Amino acid sequence: MKKSTFLVILLVSIWTSAVGVGLYSVDAHLHYRDLVWAIPTGLTLLITHMVSMTLYFKVRGDEPFKWHKYKTIGEKR
């Protein structure tokens, strides 16, 4: 796939929004003190984060976002 930052942001936003809407639709935010709800909700959020990271590395590759192009002039590497 193309190494596009915009594509990654779009995919991760859509994925995270879909999970958020799903959790909101089952009222998970109202039951955060109930252990029966808290554990599956926490696992869902953990899996959501892991899938988001997988999407990032599948699209962007093993190379993270390069910040060195934003260094000030005269700064040593």
C-alpha positions as CSV (number, residue, x, y, z in Angstrom):
1,M,0.0,0.0,0.0
2,K,1.0,3.6,-0.4
3,K,2.8,5.1,2.6
4,S,0.3,7.9,3.2
5,T,-0.1,9.6,6.6
6,F,-3.5,10.9,5.5
7,L,-4.7,7.4,4.7
8,V,-3.6,6.1,8.1
9,I,-5.3,8.9,9.9
10,L,-8.5,8.3,8.0
11,L,-8.5,4.5,8.5
12,V,-7.7,4.7,12.2
13,S,-10.3,7.4,12.7
14,I,-13.0,5.3,11.0
15,W,-12.0,2.2,13.0
16,T,-11.9,4.0,16.3
17,S,-15.2,5.8,15.6
18,A,-16.9,2.6,14.7
19,V,-15.8,1.0,18.0
20,G,-16.8,4.1,19.9
21,V,-20.2,4.1,18.4
22,G,-20.6,0.4,19.1
23,L,-19.6,0.9,22.8
24,Y,-21.9,3.9,23.1
25,S,-24.8,2.0,21.5
26,V,-24.6,-0.7,24.2
27,D,-24.3,1.9,26.9
28,A,-20.9,0.8,28.0
29,H,-20.1,4.3,29.3
30,L,-22.9,4.0,31.9
31,H,-21.6,0.8,33.4
32,Y,-17.9,1.6,34.0
33,R,-18.1,0.7,37.7
34,D,-19.6,-2.7,37.1
35,L,-16.8,-5.3,36.8
36,V,-18.9,-7.4,34.3
37,W,-18.9,-4.5,32.0
38,A,-15.5,-2.9,32.8
39,I,-13.4,-5.9,31.8
40,P,-14.9,-6.5,28.4
41,T,-14.9,-2.8,27.7
42,G,-11.3,-2.5,28.7
43,L,-10.4,-5.5,26.5
44,T,-12.3,-3.9,23.6
45,L,-10.4,-0.7,24.0
46,L,-7.1,-2.5,24.2
47,I,-7.9,-4.5,21.0
48,T,-9.0,-1.3,19.3
49,H,-5.6,0.2,20.1
50,M,-3.8,-2.9,18.8
51,V,-5.7,-2.9,15.6
52,S,-5.0,0.8,15.1
53,M,-1.3,0.1,15.5
54,T,-1.5,-2.8,13.1
55,L,-3.3,-0.5,10.5
56,Y,-0.6,2.1,11.0
57,F,2.3,-0.3,10.4
58,K,0.6,-2.1,7.5
59,V,0.1,1.2,5.7
60,R,3.2,3.2,6.7
61,G,5.5,0.2,6.9
62,D,8.1,-0.3,9.6
63,E,9.3,3.3,9.2
64,P,7.8,5.7,11.7
65,F,6.9,9.3,10.9
66,K,10.1,11.2,10.3
67,W,10.5,14.3,12.6
68,H,14.0,15.2,11.5
69,K,12.8,17.3,8.6
70,Y,11.3,19.7,11.2
71,K,14.6,20.3,13.0
72,T,15.9,23.8,13.1
73,I,18.7,24.9,10.9
74,G,22.2,24.4,12.5
75,E,21.1,21.7,14.9
76,K,23.3,18.6,14.9
77,R,21.8,15.2,14.4
